[in-house]
Amino acid sequence: MSTHNQTARLAGFLYLLLIVSGIFSLMVVPSKLMAWDSAAQTFDNITNSLLLFKLGIVGGIFTFLSFLALALVLYKLLSPVNKTYAGIMLVLVLVSIPISFVNMLHKFSVLTLLGGPEYLSNLDTIQLQNEMMLHLEYYYNGIQLSEIFWGLWLLPFGYLVYKSGFLPKLLGTFLMVGCFGYLIDFLGEFLYPFYSKTAFSDFVSIPGTIGEFGICLWLLIMGTTKINWPKKSNS
């Protein structure tokens, strides 16, 4: 296997780690613990499933580290296609990583509140619950901010995939369209309170999902190998 192909397969493996850990920390854990309409219920859920909450934090940290490693490997793989666009792709990821890690501090603040240090002893249960929900709100606001960069990096990445000559142009197109899906999602959530309940919100992320899952599997399974489709017979 060529070095180029090995780099592609490593990128696919890192992308898979990113997707799995991201789904776990951003979707699975919140679905088990969060009850946005009830601070008391959320407080009880996290208190009774503290290990799961901590695993969500570990999963988030692993997600951001995987994202960083993926961007570096993709830069190595795709910079020969266009070094400028590869550099832009890398910078957008590098900007998002510190934002994501600083944002994670709000989850550690939740752990501090649940740990009940002595200087919090003058707070009653309702105050602790409200403080916890405030930090969780801060955290998910930070996630929304990070989504801007999770979308923006797909534009140069998709362009590089499209222009590479060794990766499917269709997946590159889906990735570029996916960039705007993320941005529309952010603006919709930010500007329109009921955006998440609209049918449009269910469809806008589909191109990006297809593009990211598709390129992940292609890199992991095919590497940089091109499929030579059989030509149509003229007879």
HELIX and SHEET records of a PDB file:
HELIX    1   1 THR A    3  ILE A   23  1                                  21    
HELIX    2   2 PHE A   24  VAL A   28  3                                   5    
HELIX    3   3 VAL A   29  LEU A   33  1                                   5    
HELIX    4   4 ALA A   39  ASN A   48  1                                  10    
HELIX    5   5 LEU A   50  LEU A   78  1                                  29    
HELIX    6   6 LYS A   83  ASN A  103  1                                  21    
HELIX    7   7 LEU A  105  GLY A  115  1                                  11    
HELIX    8   8 GLU A  118  LEU A  120  5                                   3    
HELIX    9   9 THR A  125  LEU A  152  1                                  28    
HELIX   10  10 LEU A  154  SER A  164  1                                  11    
HELIX   11  11 LYS A  169  LEU A  191  1                                  23    
HELIX   12  12 TYR A  195  LYS A  197  5                                   3    
HELIX   13  13 ALA A  199  PHE A  203  1                                   5    
HELIX   14  14 ILE A  206  LEU A  217  1                                  12    
HELIX   15  15 TRP A  218  MET A  222  3                                   5    
END                                                                             
